[in-house]
Structure formats: C-alpha cells, structure tokens
Amino acid sequence: MGLVKMDEKLHEHVRRASAVMCRSIKAQAEFWMKIGRLAEANPTMAFTDIVRLQFEDASVGPETDAA
C-alpha cells in the first residue's frame, strides 16, 4: 500500500466519478488503475469486455432490473 501523487485536476475527476459510482475516492482511483492496467495488457479488448471478465473472475454477475 502506498501513496499516489496526482495533479489537482485529475483528483477532481476522481472525486466526481467516485460520487457518481458510490465509491470512495481511493476505490475509484484503484478501479481506474486496475482497468487501465488491464486495457494496456489487452489492447484489443473493449472496456465492457474487461469489466465483464472482472465480474466473472469475482464469481458475480452484473445486476439487472429484470423484475
């Protein structure tokens, strides 16, 4: 665990996204770093495919409103 320095503008983007996604600022930054790392390692994969694989790896499915 450690500190990550970022400029004020990026921090503001993380803060706003964290509020929308109901995550802490730290959790939002970690999510973006993880997805970015996976996107760099798999340049032909779409964002939605990367997220879907993360759901599968965690043995959960995305929630639906099929009620």
Backbone torsions as a table, in degrees:
resi	resn	phi	psi	omega
1	MET	NA	144.5	-179.3
2	GLY	-163.3	-175.2	179.3
3	LEU	-98.9	145.0	175.0
4	VAL	-122.0	121.5	177.9
5	LYS	-85.6	136.2	175.7
6	MET	-142.9	156.2	-179.4
7	ASP	-73.3	164.2	-175.0
8	GLU	-59.8	-39.1	-178.4
9	LYS	-64.1	-44.9	178.2
10	LEU	-64.8	-41.0	178.5
11	HIS	-59.8	-39.8	178.5
12	GLU	-64.5	-40.0	176.6
13	HIS	-62.4	-43.5	178.8
14	VAL	-63.5	-43.6	-179.4
15	ARG	-61.0	-44.9	-179.6
16	ARG	-66.2	-44.5	179.7
17	ALA	-64.0	-37.0	-179.2
18	SER	-64.5	-35.8	178.1
19	ALA	-67.0	-42.0	179.9
20	VAL	-67.8	-40.3	-175.4
21	MET	-89.4	3.6	179.6
22	CYS	56.0	42.3	176.2
23	ARG	-119.9	159.4	170.6
24	SER	-69.8	163.0	177.2
25	ILE	-59.6	-41.9	179.1
26	LYS	-62.3	-44.8	-179.3
27	ALA	-65.3	-36.9	178.7
28	GLN	-66.2	-44.6	179.0
29	ALA	-62.7	-42.1	178.1
30	GLU	-62.5	-41.1	178.4
31	PHE	-60.6	-48.8	180.0
32	TRP	-62.3	-39.0	179.1
33	MET	-66.1	-42.7	-179.3
34	LYS	-64.7	-47.3	-179.6
35	ILE	-64.9	-39.8	177.6
36	GLY	-62.8	-41.5	177.9
37	ARG	-62.7	-44.6	179.8
38	LEU	-67.1	-36.6	178.5
39	ALA	-66.0	-39.8	177.4
40	GLU	-66.0	-36.9	-179.3
41	ALA	-76.2	-20.5	-177.0
42	ASN	-133.8	69.4	-171.7
43	PRO	-64.3	-16.0	179.8
44	THR	-91.5	-6.2	-178.7
45	MET	-87.9	140.9	175.2
46	ALA	-78.8	157.0	178.2
47	PHE	-53.4	-46.7	-177.8
48	THR	-62.2	-34.8	177.6
49	ASP	-68.6	-39.3	178.4
50	ILE	-63.2	-45.6	179.9
51	VAL	-65.1	-41.8	178.5
52	ARG	-58.8	-44.0	178.8
53	LEU	-64.0	-34.2	177.3
54	GLN	-66.6	-38.8	174.8
55	PHE	-61.9	-44.8	-179.6
56	GLU	-63.5	-42.9	179.2
57	ASP	-62.1	-31.9	180.0
58	ALA	-87.5	1.5	-179.1
59	SER	58.9	38.5	174.6
60	VAL	-133.2	161.7	177.3
61	GLY	-115.8	157.7	176.9
62	PRO	-65.9	145.1	-179.8
63	GLU	-73.5	146.4	175.6
64	THR	-128.4	161.2	178.0
65	ASP	-103.9	39.0	-178.2
66	ALA	-82.1	72.5	-178.9
67	ALA	-113.2	NA	NA
